[in-house]
Amino acid sequence: MPFRLVRYLSIIRYMKFLSGIAAIFITSFSFGQTAPRQNMDTAIKKSTDTTGVIVHKDKRIDLLVKKQIAINDVTSRDSRRTDKGFRLMIISTNNRDEAIAAKTKVYTHFPDLKVYLWYQSPYFRVKAGNFKDRKDAEAYQKRMNAYFAKGVFIMKDVIEVKPAKNNDN
């Protein structure tokens, strides 16, 4: 019986040795990313210059981009300009329906004024007009006080200014 046990242990030891050799053999050939030995110099040269990207494009694309930038500059500049000025504060309330009613009343009685409804939590604020001079705002304030019992106040604000029309065309 001890002879069989010794023989069995020696077989297990031999199998471990063979499996270790097989593992080393398999892992040495599992690196498929390496270049063959004769092309090693060219592989090293190619691998050192991989930091950039080469883009091949038509030169007319740059011209189109510059043209679009110029168009965007002109249209955004001409469409809306802002400046310091005055607006009339019609109402500041936390009731949305009350703010919408005040906005509607301004549209009804003063259709020439632009009305702004802003929500700054928790208040709805209705402002009207784009006045460059305080005297113009005061004239509208006197007229609006008849429609709004709580009063209309003049506020300094950033206003929208209509661009001057150029007749160069």
Secondary structure, 3 states (H helix, E strand, C coil): CHHHHHHHHHHHHHHHHHHHHHHHHHHHCCCCCCCCHHHHHHHHHHHHCCCCCCCCCCHHHHHHHHHHHHHHHHHHHHHCEEEEEEEEEEEEECCHHHHHHHHHHHHHHCCCCCEEEEEECCEEEEEEEEECCHHHHHHHHHHHCCCCCCCCEEEEEEEEECCCCCCCC
